[in-house]
Amino acid sequence: MKQALSRLKPYLRLVILGATLFFLGGALRQNWEDIATIQLHSREWTYIGLALAVTLIAQSWAGWVWGWILKEFNQPVDMVWATRTFLTTNIAKYLPGNVWHFYQRITAAKESDIAVEAATLSVVMEPLLMAASALAIGLVGVESGTRGIQAFSVVVVAIGIHPQVLNPIAQRLSRAKSKMFSESGEEEYFEISRYPLRPWLGELGFLILRGTGFLLVVSAVGSFEPEEIPLLVGAFSLAWLLGLVVPGAPGGMGVFEASALVMLEQHFSTGTILSSVALYRAISILAESGGAGLAHLDRYVRG
């Protein structure tokens, strides 16, 4: 069985890559049609270019933070490898199911002699830390009536990533792996010895960078007052979170756009928000595709 899977693995990667490019191209085409009527001049294009650069930096930073998460489980991680792997696998999130980027990261980690249990826990912890960060930022700009629910959610997630909660899960994964592959000998557990504060702060920085990219897009399409920045960043974070957690929405497609529109249409014109979210989606796809391309190029250059 293992030999058959090994022979199929290269073809499976090609299938995943082909399907990813197909869905990615469709998503990009759809959003370009939505923004085709937007009139942009030199100043606006400067904002768009800055938004693209900031979003690409945010994606690279997220890969670096993923390396931090793996280090929390005492894994020998090269941070350049972690960033490159994150960038090359991230576009697979646009495939139906929204899990293939996690599968590819676990596979790449295993091939780099990183424990499967630690890699699996890292892709579980990463969205939890992102969710906690998005909720924390969302507390700044949302209406007061929902702040209690958000604060409670932050507390729940913060408890969920505590070592006393994660370590028993790690032990169960180790036992399940040993039984699945009939491994004998002493079981090796992968635990975290401290609260993952540094990765959490890192994911907070990731969301701030992504929110900054969104602000630049809104600046290109319309305008806003400085006092409206918390509202825009908070609504963006919550809309991005809903796109992350709602099942059946590869890459948050549709969910992010609809959520942002609902939260912001009472404060800004519908045309401004629709144009902003459509343009931001196109920029996100371009940044993620560009990041994957640069990561592949870096791997080729380094050999």
Secondary structure, DSSP 4 states (H G I P E B T S, - for coil): -HHHHHHHHHHHHHHHHHHHHHHHHHHHHHHHHHTTT----HHHHHHHHHHHHHHHHHHHHHHHHHHHHHHHTT----HHHHHHHHHHHHGGGGSTTS-HHHHHHHHHHHHTT--HHHHHHHHHHHHHHHHHHHHHHHHHHS-GGGHHHHHHHHHHHHHHTSHHHHHHHHHHHHHHHHHHTT--S--------S--HHHHHHHHHHHHHHHHHHHHHHHHHS---GGGHHHHHHHHHHHHHHHHHSTT-GGGTTHHHHHHHHHHTTTS-HHHHHHHHHHHHHHHHHHHHHHHHHHHHHHHHH-
